[in-house]
């Protein structure tokens, strides 16, 4: 995990989602470090935490992206900070995680294989936040966590504040993020797979799901 020093914003940080798929449907999504800094009070808090602990600098070589609920502003108490990483050498990643993060409370490392793709997770607590580093040998912008965030950002933008609050309420009641979206959209089958199937749909087609 090469640390090149400097402020978090000068590191790899978060990729610009707009550059990946255009600006359509991205309103309100905190996609870059600068966006987090100027976002909600909680997003600014996360920006400061990531800077203080140099997470993006430390993980620079793994092209980290903050995915999950905080960039979407749909976090609930207990939500974690999900940093997805592109990892090809799990042994080196584990050793470097031990070095840089092993002193944090609750530190643990897990490896498993899902659908034939090995993955590694590193969990710990930093200040008031649970942290999860998720790695697999897939570019971060192609990982499902990033892709889910992308489509969820479009849905939140298209459907508005009432939809957003309904998602938050379902999450407060115990549902995970993707199952919450699937429930409101009446998607049948595996919610994680079904959301990915929405990626190629137009805004009109997405609006028809709800209305």
C-alpha positions as CSV (number, residue, x, y, z in Angstrom):
1,X,0.0,0.0,0.0
2,X,2.2,2.7,-1.3
3,X,1.8,6.0,0.6
4,X,2.8,9.0,-1.4
5,X,2.0,11.5,1.3
6,X,-0.1,14.6,0.9
7,X,-3.7,15.4,1.5
8,X,-6.3,12.8,0.7
9,X,-7.6,14.9,-2.1
10,X,-4.2,14.7,-3.9
11,X,-4.3,10.9,-3.9
12,X,-6.3,8.5,-6.0
13,X,-9.3,9.2,-3.9
14,X,-12.7,8.6,-5.4
15,X,-13.2,8.3,-9.2
16,X,-15.5,10.8,-10.9
17,X,-18.7,8.9,-11.5
18,X,-19.8,11.6,-14.0
19,X,-16.7,10.8,-16.1
20,X,-17.7,7.1,-16.2
21,X,-21.4,7.4,-17.2
22,X,-22.1,11.1,-17.7
23,X,-24.0,13.5,-15.5
24,X,-27.5,12.0,-16.0
25,X,-29.0,11.0,-12.7
26,X,-26.0,11.9,-10.6
27,X,-27.5,14.9,-8.8
28,X,-26.8,14.6,-5.1
29,X,-24.1,11.9,-5.3
30,X,-20.9,12.7,-3.5
31,X,-18.4,11.3,-6.0
32,X,-15.1,12.9,-5.2
33,X,-13.2,13.8,-2.1
34,X,-13.9,17.5,-2.7
35,X,-17.6,16.7,-3.0
36,X,-17.5,14.9,0.4
37,X,-15.8,17.9,1.9
38,X,-18.6,20.3,0.7
39,X,-21.5,17.9,1.2
40,X,-23.6,17.2,4.2
41,X,-22.2,17.6,7.7
42,X,-21.8,13.8,7.9
43,X,-20.1,13.6,4.6
44,X,-17.7,16.3,5.7
45,X,-17.1,14.3,8.8
46,X,-16.2,11.3,6.7
47,X,-13.9,13.4,4.5
48,X,-12.0,14.6,7.6
49,X,-11.8,11.1,9.0
50,X,-10.4,9.7,5.8
51,X,-7.8,12.5,5.7
52,X,-6.8,12.2,9.3
53,X,-6.1,8.5,8.9
54,X,-4.7,8.7,5.4
55,X,-6.8,5.8,4.2
56,X,-6.7,6.8,0.5
57,X,-3.0,7.5,0.6
58,X,-2.3,4.2,2.2
59,X,-4.5,2.3,-0.3
60,X,-3.4,4.4,-3.3
61,X,-2.0,1.4,-5.2
62,X,-5.3,-0.4,-5.0
63,X,-7.4,2.3,-6.7
64,X,-9.8,2.7,-3.7
65,X,-13.3,4.1,-4.0
66,X,-15.6,4.9,-1.1
67,X,-18.8,3.1,-2.1
68,X,-22.0,2.3,-0.2
69,X,-24.5,4.5,1.6
70,X,-22.5,7.6,2.6
71,X,-21.9,9.0,-0.9
72,X,-25.6,8.4,-1.5
73,X,-26.6,10.1,1.8
74,X,-28.8,7.1,2.8
75,X,-26.7,5.9,5.7
76,X,-28.3,4.9,9.0
77,X,-26.9,4.3,12.4
78,X,-24.5,1.4,12.1
79,X,-23.7,2.0,8.5
80,X,-20.0,1.4,7.7
81,X,-17.5,3.0,5.3
82,X,-16.9,0.7,2.4
83,X,-13.6,1.1,0.6
84,X,-13.5,-1.1,-2.4
85,X,-10.0,-2.0,-3.8
86,X,-8.5,-3.8,-6.8
87,X,-6.4,-6.5,-5.3
88,X,-4.4,-9.1,-7.2
89,X,-2.0,-10.2,-4.5
90,X,-4.0,-11.1,-1.4
91,X,-1.0,-12.1,0.7
92,X,0.6,-8.7,0.2
93,X,-2.6,-6.9,0.7
94,X,-3.2,-8.8,4.0
95,X,0.4,-8.1,5.2
96,X,0.1,-4.4,4.4
97,X,-3.4,-4.2,6.1
98,X,-1.8,-5.8,9.2
99,X,0.9,-3.2,9.2
100,X,-1.3,-0.1,8.6
101,X,-4.6,-1.1,10.2
102,X,-3.9,-4.0,12.6
103,X,-3.8,-1.7,15.6
104,X,-7.4,-0.5,15.1
105,X,-10.1,-1.9,17.3
106,X,-12.0,-5.0,16.0
107,X,-9.4,-5.7,13.3
108,X,-10.1,-8.9,11.4
109,X,-9.4,-10.3,7.9
110,X,-11.5,-12.7,6.0
111,X,-11.0,-14.4,2.6
112,X,-13.6,-16.4,0.7
113,X,-14.6,-17.2,-2.9
114,X,-18.0,-16.1,-4.3
115,X,-19.1,-17.2,-7.8
116,X,-15.5,-18.3,-8.5
117,X,-14.0,-14.9,-7.7
118,X,-11.8,-14.7,-4.6
119,X,-12.3,-11.8,-2.3
120,X,-10.7,-10.4,0.8
121,X,-12.3,-8.2,3.5
122,X,-10.6,-6.2,6.2
123,X,-12.8,-5.0,9.0
124,X,-12.0,-2.6,11.9
125,X,-13.3,0.4,13.7
126,X,-11.9,3.9,13.3
127,X,-13.2,6.6,15.7
128,X,-17.0,6.3,15.5
129,X,-17.1,4.4,12.2
130,X,-17.0,0.7,11.2
131,X,-14.6,0.4,8.2
132,X,-14.6,-2.4,5.6
133,X,-11.9,-2.7,3.0
134,X,-13.1,-5.0,0.2
135,X,-10.7,-6.4,-2.3
136,X,-11.0,-8.6,-5.4
137,X,-9.0,-8.8,-8.6
138,X,-11.5,-6.7,-10.5
139,X,-11.1,-3.0,-11.4
140,X,-12.9,-1.0,-8.7
141,X,-15.2,0.7,-11.3
142,X,-16.3,-2.7,-12.4
143,X,-17.0,-4.2,-9.0
144,X,-20.6,-4.8,-8.0
145,X,-20.4,-2.4,-5.1
146,X,-19.5,0.4,-7.4
147,X,-22.1,-0.6,-10.0
148,X,-24.8,-0.8,-7.4
149,X,-24.0,2.6,-6.1
150,X,-24.2,4.0,-9.7
151,X,-27.6,2.7,-10.4
152,X,-28.9,3.6,-7.0
153,X,-27.7,7.2,-7.5
154,X,-29.8,7.4,-10.7
155,X,-32.8,5.9,-9.0
156,X,-32.6,8.3,-6.1
157,X,-32.2,11.3,-8.4
158,X,-35.2,10.2,-10.6
159,X,-37.6,9.3,-7.8
160,X,-36.9,12.1,-5.5
161,X,-36.9,12.8,-1.8
162,X,-39.9,10.7,-0.8
163,X,-38.3,7.6,-2.4
164,X,-35.0,8.4,-0.6
165,X,-36.7,8.6,2.8
166,X,-38.6,5.4,2.1
167,X,-35.2,3.7,1.4
168,X,-33.8,5.1,4.7
169,X,-36.9,3.9,6.6
170,X,-36.5,0.3,5.2
171,X,-32.9,0.4,6.2
172,X,-33.7,1.6,9.7
173,X,-36.1,-1.4,9.9
174,X,-33.2,-3.8,9.1
175,X,-33.1,-4.2,5.4
176,X,-29.8,-4.0,3.5
177,X,-29.5,-1.3,0.8
178,X,-30.1,-3.4,-2.3
179,X,-33.0,-5.4,-0.8
180,X,-34.6,-2.0,0.2
181,X,-34.4,-0.8,-3.4
182,X,-35.7,-4.0,-4.8
183,X,-38.7,-4.0,-2.4
184,X,-39.8,-0.5,-3.4
185,X,-39.3,-1.3,-7.1
186,X,-41.1,-4.6,-6.8
187,X,-38.1,-6.5,-8.3
188,X,-38.3,-10.2,-8.1
189,X,-35.4,-12.6,-7.7
190,X,-32.0,-11.8,-6.2
191,X,-32.0,-8.0,-5.4
192,X,-28.3,-7.7,-6.1
193,X,-28.6,-9.2,-9.5
194,X,-31.8,-7.5,-10.4
195,X,-30.4,-4.0,-9.7
196,X,-27.5,-4.7,-12.0
197,X,-30.0,-5.5,-14.7
198,X,-31.2,-1.9,-14.5
199,X,-27.9,-0.4,-15.6
200,X,-28.8,-0.3,-19.3
201,X,-32.3,1.1,-18.9
202,X,-33.2,4.7,-19.9
203,X,-34.6,7.1,-17.4
204,X,-38.0,6.7,-18.9
205,X,-37.8,2.9,-18.4
206,X,-36.6,3.4,-14.8
207,X,-39.5,5.8,-14.1
208,X,-42.0,3.2,-15.4
209,X,-40.8,0.8,-12.6
210,X,-42.1,3.0,-9.9
211,X,-45.0,4.7,-11.6
